[in-house]
Amino acid sequence: MRAAVLHEHRRPFAIEEVDLAPPGQGEVEVRLHASGVCRSDWSTVTGDTPSPLPAVLGHEGAGVVERVGPGVGSVEPGPVRLVRAGVILRQDRHDRELDIS
């Protein structure tokens, strides 16, 4: 899977292939089609917030659920409208927030 990887603070991201382990207990793998850089991500880029590097940033976006780990019962592989850290907003007959954390 391709990802924008931050290797150094205040330097450009590198677009690289990354290997992901299968989703673990309670985890969901989402292939993002679009992601934003929020204020907390930007603080990591600038180095204002100490964070281990390298890092793949972006916890808000839209994409498709690829795989789900054990213990995830409320989300299935398929289209997603919006992803936030720990929460997936899924489009079905009624828009509703599903807590998967």
Helices and strands as residue ranges (DSSP letters): E 2-6, E 14-17, E 28-35, H 39-46, E 55-56, E 61-68, E 78-79, E 82-84, E 87-90, E 96-99
